């Protein structure tokens, strides 16, 4: 086996490893987002949701920071 073929094999192996790592990272990110969304849906269904899950009372609205402000 020549030095060139060993280098080519290592290069192909490295490219495949990088590809697999990216797939794994994407899958993990997808799982985190999916779990987060499932949790938000469950909170809304249970009536525990924050600004997205509750109806505001007259003259009152949830701010983006989660603190109540009068409008």
N, C-alpha and C positions, 0 to 999 in steps of 0.2 A: 504494500500500500504506500503510495507516495505521500509526501507532505501536502501536496495540493488536494488530494482526495480526503485526507484527514481534515484539512481546513474547511473544505466544502461540507463535509459531514457535520462538523461542529457548527458551521454557519446555519445549516438547515435545522439542526437540533435547537439552536438558540432562537431562530425565528419561530419555530413551533412552540417553544417554551413561552416566548413573549406572547404569542397568540393565545395560548391556553391561560396565561395569567390575566390577560385582558378579558377573556370570556368569564373567568372566575370572578373578577372584580365587578363586571357588569351584572352577573347573576346575583352577587351579594347586594349590590345597590338596588336591583329590582326587588329582591326579597324585603329589604328595609322599607322601601317605598310602599310596597304592597301591604306589609304589616302595619305601617303607619296609617294607611288609608282604611284598612279594616278596623283599626282601633277607633278612628274618627267616626266611621259609620256606626259602629257599636255604641259609641258615646251619644251620637245623635238619636239613635233608636231608643236608648235608655233615658233620654232627656237630660243627659249630663253634659252635653256639648257646650262649648263656649259661645262665642259670638255667632258662630255659624249654626249652632244647634238650638239656640233659644230665640224666642221672639222678644223683641225689646218692648218695654212698657212705653206708654205715651210720653213723649218728650225725652226719652232716654235711649241711648244707643251705646253699644260696646265699641270702644276705640280699638285700634289695631294692637295696642299694647295690653289689652285686656282690662283696662281700667274704665270705669263708667264715667261718662261725661253727659252733661245735659245739653241738648241741642235746641 
